[in-house]
Amino acid sequence: MTASTSPLPPPRPPPAQALRVLCLEDEEADHLITLAHLQQGGIEVEALRVDNEEDFRTALSERWDVVLSDYHLPGFSGLKALEMLRHGDRLLPFILVSGEISEQVAVQAMLNGASDYVLKNNLPRLVPALLHVMESVKAHRAKIEADLALGQSEQRLRELAQHLQASVEAERAAISREIHDDVGGSLTALKFDLEWIERHAADARVVQRAQVAIETVTSAIETSKRIMHNLRPAILEQGLVAALQWMTSRFEKRNGLVATFSSNREELPPLPDGVALAAYRTAQEALTNISKHAHATRVNVDLTVAGRVLSIEVTDNGRGLNQDDLAKARSFGIRGLRERAAQVGGWVELASGPGGTTLILSVPLEGGDGDEGLSDLEEDPDDPTSWNDL
């Protein structure tokens, strides 16, 4: 008994691929042969043949999938056509199809942006070359679209971060005003009452308790002032130089280490919108991190304006940062500073080692409109950190 096997079905031809082809060719016969090879390779072709520069330029205004170009044409050439195509910054495949082309010319064409070249005596190679080129262009276009989408996403994230930062500053200002109006008013009234009790009490023990209570209330008032200033730096209304000088002095007194401030300008030129606040917050964040982590004994804050660039350099002699510190997944301090700097067109640089850490904020000042970036701070003309009657 012999086994019989049924013959295998013939392989299915690949599905036809439809392409719009712009052919730069002066010989009609060569053009028809090229189209025949494309159709035999399973490509449905919608083609237009042109043979001069003017018609080629006009045809480029339409949508094409690929350009097939002869090298030698009367008064025109494939390299000239390639230059025209690339001058328009079009991501359109360009294949030279020529009867004779030297290796030097082929290399020059590829360097100028040609996708491939095929000799007319080797047209069976045209379809594989064309399909390979189309896949490459498809991948390149997908990359461009992905990069564009990524850029748009990053822009939306920057806008969101800027909106959130503005919201945070506005909320800080509102909280500061509430502390000033409610807590500040209550503490002030309480201090007045305690001082009245101190003056009118006949019992020495009552006087003593009143004095202790006054000290406690005074400490609470000072704490409230500090909290309000951290929330809403009204000192910026006196200028960035004065604000940073005051901040450095307070930092020195509060932390018991040597802190110096220097500036090459006593007064700054009008700053673009938001720059003063970004600079102040950057220095504030840097000093806060130093007090928490650096174990430093000396800190210097330097403000310079040179070449229309404002720079703030905060340097300490602490333990420094290592790569693990900078690479922490939830370490948002430096990222926040860089994002804040980017919102005003600036950038942050960080250098750290065993001898200490240096953080530099740089912000170009071109296009300043004179607004110190205090639009949300100037809504209340009163300084919320100044209770002059106390």
N, C-alpha and C positions, 0 to 999 in steps of 0.2 A: 504494500500500500504506500503510495507516494503522497507526500504532503504537497499541497498546492497553496500558493500565496497569491493574493490579489495584488496587482501592481499599485504602487504608490501614486497618489494624484500628483499631477504636475504642480510645482510650486507656484503660488500666487504671485503675480507681478506686484511690485511695490505700488502703493497708491500714487496717482499722478499729483505732482505739485505744481500749482499755478503760479507763475511769476510774470511780472511786468518787466520787460527787458528793453533797455534803451541801447541800441546798437549804433556805434559810430563806425561806419564802414562805407567805403566809396564803391565797392564792387558788389552788385546785386547778387551775382552767382555765389560769392563767398558768404554773403549774408544768408542765402537760402540753405547752403550746406551747413552753416552753423546752427540754424534753426532745426534742421533735420536731425542733427546729432542730439540736440536738446530734447526733441520729442522722442527719439529712440531711447533716451535715458529716462523716460517717464516724467518729463517736465512739460506741462502745458504752458505754452508761451503766448503772451500777448506782447508783441514786439513793435517797435518803431525804429526805422532806420533813418539816420541823418548822416550827412557827409561833409558838413562844413561848420565853422565856428558859430555862425549866427543861429542856424537851426539847432545846434547843440545847446547853446545858451537858452534859447526859447524853450526847448524840451525839458530843461532842468527845473522849470517852474512846476512841472507835474510830478506826481508821485511815481517812483520807480523802485523796483526791488534790487536791480543790479544794472551796472553799465558794462557792456562788452565793447572794447575799443580796439580798432586797428592802430598800428603804430604810425605808419606812413599814410598821410592823406594830402591831397593837393592844397597847399597853403595852410595846413593845419597838422597837428600831430597828437598822438595819444598822451604824451607828457604834458602838452599844453592843455588838453582836456582835463587831465588829472589835476593840474594846477587850478583850473577854474572850479573844479568840483570841490577841492579842499579849501579854496578861498572862501567859498560859501559856507564852510564849516558844516558840511552835510555828512552824516554817518551813512554813506551809500557805498556798497561794495563796488570795486572797480577792477576789472580783469582785462589785461592786455591780451588780445588775440591777434597775432601777427604772423606773417609768412616768414620774415627774417628779423631777428632781433639778437643783438650781441649780448653776451653775458654782462658786460659793463652797463649797457642800457637797462637790462632787466633788473640789475641790482639797484641802479639809480631810481628806477620806477618804484621798486619796493620801498626804498628809503623815503621816497616822496609820498608814500601812502597807498600805493597800489596793493590790492589784496592778493593778486597772483598774476601769473602770465602763462599763456598756452600758445604753443606754435600751431600754425594752421595745418602742418603735416602730422600733427598728433592730436587731432580733435577728439578722439575717444577719451582723452584725459579731461576734456572740458567739463563734463557732467560731474565727475567726482570732485574736481577742483571747485566747481560752483557750489555744490552741496556743502563742502567743507567750509567755504567762505561764508555761506549763509548761516551755518551753525555758529561760526565765530562771531558774526555780526549780531546774531540773536543773543548770544551770551553777553556780548559787550553792551548791547542795548539794555538787557536785563540788569546788568551791573550799574549802568547809568541811572536807570529808574530806581534801583535800590538805594544808590547814593543820594539821589534827589529826595526820595522818601525819608531816608535817614536824616538828611539835612533839615527837611521840613519838621520832622519829629523833634530834632534837637532845638530848632527855633521855637517850636511850641512849648517845649520844656523850659527854655530860657524865659519866654514870655510869662509862663506860669510862675516860675521862680521869682521873676521881677514883680509880678502881681502879688504873690504871697509876701514878699519882702515889704512892699508898700503897705500891704494890709497889716503886717506886723508892726511897722513903724506907726501907722495910724492908731492901732490898738494900744500901743505903748503910750502914745500921746494922750489917748482917752483915759487910760488907767492913771497916768500921772496927774491929769487934771482932777480925777476923782479923789486921789490921795490928797491932793492939795486942798480941794474944797471940803471934803468930808472928814478925812482923818486929820488933816492939818488943822482945820477949824476946831475940831473936838479937842485935840491935844492943846491947842492954844487956850481955849476956854478953860480946860482943866488946869493948866498951869496958872492962869490968872486966879482961879478959885483957891488953889493950894497956896499961892503967894498971899492971898487975903487971909487965909487961915493962919499962916505963919505970922503975919503981922498982928492979928487980933487975938491969938490964943494966949491964955494966961498960964496954962499948964506947960511946963518945959518939955514934958514927954510928947505932948501934941505938936509943939514947935519942932522937935527933933524928927518926929515921924513925917511932918509936913515937908521938912527939908529933904529927907530921903526920897519922898514921893516926887518932889520937884526935880531932883537929880534924875530919877527914873524917867519922868516925862521929858526932860531935856534930852536924855539919851534917845528916847523914842523919836523925838522931833529930828534929831540929827540923823537917825537911821532912816526916817521917812525922806529927808532931804536926799540922802545918798541913793535910796531906791528910786526916787523921782528923777534924779540926774541920770542914773543908769537907764531908766526907761525913756527919757526924753532930754537929750543934752542941750538944754537951753543956753549953755555956755557958748555954743557955736554961734549965737547971735553976736558975740564979741569978736568973731573971726576964728579961723582954724588955728592960727599960730597961738593965740591966747588959750584956746580950748585944749590943745595938746600940751601946752606948758602947764596948765592947771592940772590936767590928768596925770602928767608925769610926777608933779609935786605931790598930789594926793596918793599916788601909788607908792612913792617913797615913804611917806609918813605911815601909811597903812601896813606896809610889809616890812619895814625896818631894814631896807637895803638901799644902796646908793643908786639913784635914778637921775639921769641928766637929760635935759632937752636942749637941742641946738637947731638953729634954722639960719639959712642964708638970706632970709627975708624977714623984715619986721612986719610987713604987710604984704598980703598976696594980691595978685591981680584978680579981677572978677573970675570966678570959677564956673565951669559948666554945671548944668543942673545935676544935682545929686552927688557931685564929687566930694564936697565938704563932709557930708554925712557918711559917705562910703569910707573916706579916709579916717574919720573919727572912729567909726565902728571897727575898722581894721586894726588900728592901734589899740583900741580897747580890748578886742579879742586877743591880740598878741600879748598884751600885758596880763590879761586874765590867765592865759595858758602858762605864762612864765611863773606867775605866783603859785599856780597849782602843781606844776610838773617839773620846772627847770632846775630847782634847787640852786638858783643863781644868787650871787652877792652884788652884782653890778648890772645895770640895764641902761641903755642909751636909746633915746628916740631922736631921730634926725629928720628934719623936714627940709627939702630943697626944691627949688623951682629953677630949672635950667633947660634951655632949648625947648621951651613950651611943653615941658613934661614935669609934672609934679610927682615927687617921690617921697615916700615915707619909709625909713629904714629903722627897724626895731631890732636891737642886738643885745644878747645877754651872754654871760660867761658860765652858763649852767651846764648840765650834763649832756645836752644835745639830744637829738632824735636819731634813732636807727631806722633801718628800712622796715622792720616789723611795726614800728609805731606808725609809719606813713602808710603802710599797706593794710591796716586794720579795716575790716569790711564796714564797720560802723563808725569809722573815724570821719566825721563830717565837718570838723572845724576848718581844716585847710580847704576842703571842697567848697564850704560856704564862703570863705574869704575870696576864693578865686571866682565864684559865681557873682558875688557882690561887685568885685572889681570889673568883671566882664560887662556888667550892666551899665557901667559908665565908660566903657571902652578901654579899660585898663587891664592889668595882669599882675599876678603875684608870683614872686620867686622866693624859694626857700632853700637855704644852705645850712647844713647842720653837721656838727662833728663833736668830738670829745671836748673841744674848747668852748662850745656854746652854739647858739643858733642865731641866724640872721634872717629876718623876713623883710622883704622889700615889696612895697606896693608902688607901681608906676602907672600914671594916668596922663595921657596926652591932653593938652588944654586947648587944642584947636577947636574953634566953633563955640567957645564959651559965650553964653548969653547974659552973664552977669548974675544969674540966679545961684545963690550959694547952696541950692538943694534943700532949702528949709521950708518949702511951701507948706508942709504939714505941721511945721513947728511954729509958723508965724500966725496961725489962726488965733492964738491967744497972746495978746501983747504983753501980758504979765509973765514974769519969770516964775515958774512954779517952784523953783528951788530957793527962792529968796523970800523969807518971811521976815521982813525988816522990822516988824514990830516986836520981835522976840529978842 
